[in-house]
Amino acid sequence: MPTSLTLTTAIILGLLGSAHCLGMCGGIAASIAMTQSRRYYLVAYNVGRIFSYALAGFLVGSLGFMIKDPVTGLILRTGAGLLLIAMGLYIGQWWKGLTRIEKLGQGLWSIVRPAASKLLPVQTLSQALLLGFFWGWLPCGLIYSTLIWSASAQHPLESAVLMFTFGLGTLPAMLATGLLANEIKQLLQRQWIHTVAGIVIIAFGIYTIPWTGLTH
């Protein structure tokens, strides 16, 4: 199973990437929890969203497991590190090139989005849960970066656990957004928060790249 270090990395990536998550999912989360009686809908929505991340991790981990060898692991970790660096530059607002990667998921999203749209407005817990599951497939550079990083584990269960842990890291901001949307949005829009988050994610990216393997 994943080590405590990789699990810590996963949850910190989720926490630090929350500023980006709010832009992608914050609006729908806030709309779900507009009334006191629907706060449980917000929890169900996020459970569905995190489950979709874990499922995606299981799928990419299965692919990594099927082609498990040292060279593949080296390529996956190097690619994951580079994408995390790109994500850090994106969150730090220094470079927006990662948006091109998000466009790669538009094909899948064009299939999923109609089904998700039919669940709006959310009226039941089951609708909220299913909407969260569908919304978890929204094209997102942060998720793609973390997915490739989790795939470097080359084991479906380990990758699923890493993505689940990453999802837990995004949970505080997403829950708070539904309840304190304007306050949280204003806080996370502050440049110093983007700068610190970007620097830390870049550091994780540099750490992820197996420099020793690349020099042999």
N, C-alpha and C positions, 0 to 999 in steps of 0.2 A: 504493500500500500504506500501512498505518498508519504514522504518524510514530513516532519513538523516544519522544516524550512520551506518546502514547496507549498504546503498548506498555508503557511503564513504569507508567502508570496501571493498566493491566489486571493486570499481575503483582502490583502492590502491593495492589490490591483483593482479589486471591486470597489473598495473604499475610495481610492484616489481617482478612479474612473467615473465616480458618481456624477461629477460635473457634466461629463459627456452623456451619461445615462439620462439625466434630467432633460436634456435637449431632445433625446430620442423618444423617451417613454413618459416623461414627467407630465405632459399635457393630458394623456389618457388616464394616468393614475390620479391626477387631481380631479378630473371629471367624474371618476368612479366614486370618490369619497366626498362628494359635495354636501352630503347630509350626514348627520350623526348616525342615523339608522343604517347607513351603508358603509360604515368604516370596516366592517368585516369583509365587504366585497373587495376592498383594497388589499387585505391580507390574502384573500383567495386569488386575486389577480397576480400578486407577486409569487405565490406558491406555484401557480401555473407557469409563470415566466422562468423561475429558477429551475423547474423541472425540465423545461425545454432546453435550457443550457446543459443540464446534466445528460439529457438524451443526446444532444449534439456531441458532447464530449465522449459519450460511449461509442457513437458512430465513428468519429475520427480516431478514437483510440483503437477501435477494431481494425481500421485500415492500417494503422501503424503496427499493430500486433501481427497482421498477416504478412507484412513485409519487414518483419523485425530483423534487423542486422545492424552492425556498427555504423556502416556508411549512412543508412537511412536515418538512424538516430542523430548522427552528426548533422545531416542536412536539415532535419526537422528542428533541432535546437538552434542551429544557426539562423534559419528562417524565422523562428519564433523570436529570437533575440533582436533581429533586425526590425521585425514588425513592432515589437515593444518599443524600440527606440523611436520608430516612426510615430507610434501612438503617443509617446511622451512629448515629442515635438508638436504633435497635433493638439494635445491637451494644454501644453504650455503656450499655445497660440503662436508658435514660431514657424510652422510649416503645415500646410493643409493638404499635402499630397495624398494622405491616407484616404481622403474622400473618394479617390479613384478606385480603391480596393472595395469600398462599400458598394460601388456600382455593380460589382461582380455578383452580388446577391439579389439584384433587382429581378432577375428571372424567377427565382424561387418566391420572392415576395409578391410578385404579380399573381402567383397562384394562390398563396396563402391569404393575401389581403381581402379578397372578396368574402371568404369565409369568416374572417375576423370582423369585417364591417357588419355582417348580418347579426352579430351579437350585441350591437349598439342600438339603443342605450341598454346598459346592463340592468337587468331586473331581478336576477337571482344569483345566488352564490355559485351555482354550477356554470352560469354564463360568465361570471367574472373569472373563474378558474380556467375555463376554456379560452377566454379572450387573452389571458396572460400567457397561456401556452402558445397561442398563435403569434402574439406580439413578440415573443421571444425570438422569432425567426426574422425580425426586422433587420435589414442589412445594417451592420454596425462594425466599424473598424476595430473598436475595442474588443468586441466579442470574437471577431475573426483572429485578431492577434493572440488573444488568450486561448482560443481553440487550438491554434497551431502549437502554442507553447504546451498545452495539455497533451497534445498528440505525441509530443516528444517522449512521453512516458511509455509509449508503445504498448499500452495495456488498456483495454476498454474500461474496466472498473476504476483504475487509477485516474484515467482521463475524466471519467464521469464525476468522480469525487472532487477532482480539482475544479471542474466547471461548477459543480454544486457549491463549493466553498467560495468561488469567485462570486457567484450569485448572492450568497449570504453577505458578502462584502458590500454589494450594491443596495442591500435591503434597508439599512437605516435611512439613507437619503431618499429612497423611493417611498418609504412609509411616511417620512416627515414631509415630503412634497405633497402627498395627498392631504395632509392635515394642516401644514403651514406653508402652502405653495409659494406665496410671495416672499416670505421671510427667508426660506431656504434658497430660493432662486437668487435673491439679492446677495446672499452670503457667498454662494458658489460662483457668482459672476465676478467676484473680486479678483483682480489680476494676481495678487500674491498667492492665492490658493491655486490658481492654474499654474503658476511658476513652480511652486513647491511640488505639486503633484507631477508635473511634467519632468522635473529633474529626478524625482525618485523612480518614476517608471523607466526613464532612460537608464538609470543605474541598474535596475532589474534586467533591462535588455542587454546591457553590457555584460552583466554577470551570467546571463543565460547562455551567451555564445561560448562554445567550448574552444577557447583559444588554443589550448594545448593540442587538441585534435587537429586544428587547422594548420599547425606548424609542422606536422609530421607527414 
